[in-house]
Amino acid sequence: MTDPDRLKRVDALVDDVLPPPAVRAQLRLAAGLTQQEVAEAVGVKRLAVARWELGQTHPRRPHRAVYMHLLKRLAERFPEAAKPIEGMPTPVSKGGSG
């Protein structure tokens, strides 16, 4: 028998993975959004978005959930932009700051 709470925790881990930093920027650019517009929507400073897109930092809660929601919606609308460029590093994006 599987514990439903454990399944939910596993799902949360899988769903809480950000795309690589360059894909984050690709999605934003595909939508014609500026870093400032994303920052205002998420509730952070533009510099935080710039650092997220460079992979220098990663969003923390509660901004992480909002940013991930934005990225998922953009990926649905612009699926080609959601694909990593061949040879692009794909770092794991857990934790972080910004």
Secondary structure in CASP SS format (residue, H / E / C, confidence):
PFRMAT SS
TARGET T0000
AUTHOR 0000-0000-0000
METHOD secondary structure of the structure
MODEL  1
M C 1.00
T C 1.00
D C 1.00
P H 1.00
D H 1.00
R H 1.00
L H 1.00
K H 1.00
R H 1.00
V H 1.00
D H 1.00
A H 1.00
L H 1.00
V H 1.00
D H 1.00
D C 1.00
V C 1.00
L C 1.00
P C 1.00
P C 1.00
P H 1.00
A H 1.00
V H 1.00
R H 1.00
A H 1.00
Q H 1.00
L H 1.00
R H 1.00
L H 1.00
A H 1.00
A C 1.00
G C 1.00
L C 1.00
T C 1.00
Q H 1.00
Q H 1.00
E H 1.00
V H 1.00
A H 1.00
E H 1.00
A H 1.00
V H 1.00
G C 1.00
V C 1.00
K C 1.00
R H 1.00
L H 1.00
A H 1.00
V H 1.00
A H 1.00
R H 1.00
W H 1.00
E H 1.00
L H 1.00
G C 1.00
Q C 1.00
T C 1.00
H C 1.00
P C 1.00
R C 1.00
R C 1.00
P C 1.00
H H 1.00
R H 1.00
A H 1.00
V H 1.00
Y H 1.00
M H 1.00
H H 1.00
L H 1.00
L H 1.00
K H 1.00
R H 1.00
L H 1.00
A H 1.00
E H 1.00
R H 1.00
F C 1.00
P H 1.00
E H 1.00
A H 1.00
A H 1.00
K C 1.00
P C 1.00
I C 1.00
E C 1.00
G C 1.00
M C 1.00
P C 1.00
T C 1.00
P C 1.00
V C 1.00
S C 1.00
K C 1.00
G C 1.00
G C 1.00
S C 1.00
G C 1.00
END
